[in-house]
Amino acid sequence: MPPGFAPSTSAYLLFSLFVAEEASRCVEADGLDPLGNMSSKVRKRWVNALSAAGLIEQRGCFLELTADGYAKVTDILSAMLHGGEMLDEAPAFGG
């Protein structure tokens, strides 16, 4: 995102875990905010909500996507890619 902009907190956390998983890295809850913009209370509430929704799980001190969480992120990425392809194929605006 450009400086000064931020994605929704839930998406930010899910994508952060996805990137970590793809890089074969383990992430602690405190490591989910590399920019330091999120208070620990807010992060904990979102981690609890995403966990209750079955999208992430905690293993010891580490967090990871569940199979459903991984599928959700890949579905979002596929939709974004497909949307970009549709824009590439759309006729140009103009007169």
DRENDRENBA-315580 format. One record per atom (N, C-alpha, C): x, y, z; residue in one letter. Coordinates in steps of 0.1 Angstrom, whole numbers, plus 5000, padded with zeros to 4 digits. Layout:
# residues N
XYZA/...
//
This chain:
# residues 95
500849885000M/500050005000M/500950125000M/500450234994P/501250364994P/501350415009P/502350495011P/502550545025P/501250625029P/500850605041G/499650665046G/498350595044G/498350485037F/497250395034F/497450265041F/496350195045A/496450065051A/495249985047A/495549855045P/494349765042P/493649745055P/492449675054S/491749645066S/492649555075S/492349565088T/493249495098T/493149345095T/491949295093S/491849145091S/492649095079S/492449175068A/493249135056A/494749145058A/495149255065Y/496549275067Y/497149155075Y/496449115085L/496948995093L/496948865085L/495848845078L/495848725069L/496948725059L/497148835052F/498148845042F/499548835048F/499748885060S/501048875066S/501348735070S/500348655074L/500548515077L/500848435065L/500048475054F/500248405041F/501648425036F/502148545036V/503548575031V/504548495040V/504348495053A/505248425062A/505248275059A/504048225057E/503948075054E/504648045040E/504448135030E/505048105017E/506648115018E/507148195028A/508548205030A/509048105040A/508248015045S/508547915055S/509047975068S/508448085072R/508748155084R/507648135095R/508048115107C/507048115118C/506848255123C/505648295127V/505348425131V/504748425145V/505248505154E/504548525167E/503548645165E/502648655173A/501648765172A/502248895171A/503248925179D/503949055179D/504649075166D/504948975158G/505648985145G/504649015134G/503349025137L/502349045126L/502249195123L/502949275129D/502849425126D/504249485124D/504849455113P/506249495111P/506349655110P/505249715107L/505349865106L/505049935120L/504649855130G/504449905143G/503249995144G/502249985135N/501050075136N/499950025144N/500049905149M/498849845156M/499149825171M/498249865179S/498449835193S/498349685196S/498949645207S/498849505210S/497449455214S/496649545219K/495249515223K/494449495210K/494649585200V/493849565187V/494349445180V/495649415180R/496149295173R/495549175180R/495549165194K/494949055201K/493549035198K/492749145197R/491349125194R/491149065180R/491849115170W/491749055157W/492248915156W/493348885163V/493848745163V/492748655169V/492148695180N/491048615186N/489848605176N/489448715169A/488348705160A/488648615148A/489848625142L/490248535131L/490348395135L/490848375147S/490848235153S/489448175155S/488548255160A/487148215162A/486448185149A/486848255139A/486348235125A/486948115118A/487948055125G/488647935119G/489647965108G/490148085107L/491048125097L/492448115101L/492748135114I/494148115119I/494048035132I/495247985135E/495347905148E/496747935154E/496747915167Q/497947935175Q/498547805178Q/499847795176R/500547675180R/501747715188R/501547705201G/502547755211G/502447905210G/503547975208C/503548115207C/503448165192C/503348065183F/503248105169F/501848095163F/501648175153L/500348185146L/500548135132L/499548065127E/499548025113E/498148025107E/498048025094L/496748015087L/496247865089L/494947855090T/494347715089T/494247695074T/493747575071A/493447535057A/492447635051A/491447665059D/490347755055D/490947895053D/491847945062G/492448075061G/493348085048G/494147975046Y/494947975034Y/494047985021Y/492947905021A/492047905010A/491448045008A/491048105019K/490448245018K/491448335011K/492748335016V/493748435010V/493948394995V/494048274992T/494348234977T/493048274969T/491848264974D/490648304967D/490748454965D/491148524975I/491148674973I/492248714963I/493348644963L/494448674953L/493948634939L/493348524938S/492848484925S/491748584919S/490848634928A/489848724924A/490548854920A/491548904927M/492349024923M/492949004910M/493648884908L/494248864895L/493248854884L/492148794886H/491148784876H/490548914872H/490348994883G/489849134881G/490849214872G/492049204875G/493049274867G/493149224852G/492949094850E/492849044837E/491649094829E/490549104836M/489349164830M/489449304826M/490149384835L/490449524831L/491349534819L/492349444818D/493249444807D/492549414794D/491449334794E/490749294782E/489549394779E/489249484788A/488149574786A/488449674776A/487449724768P/487749824758P/488149954766P/488950034759A/489450154765A/488350264765A/488350344776F/487350454776F/487850564767F/486950644762G/487350754754G/486450774743G/486650884736G/485750924725G/486250894712G/
//
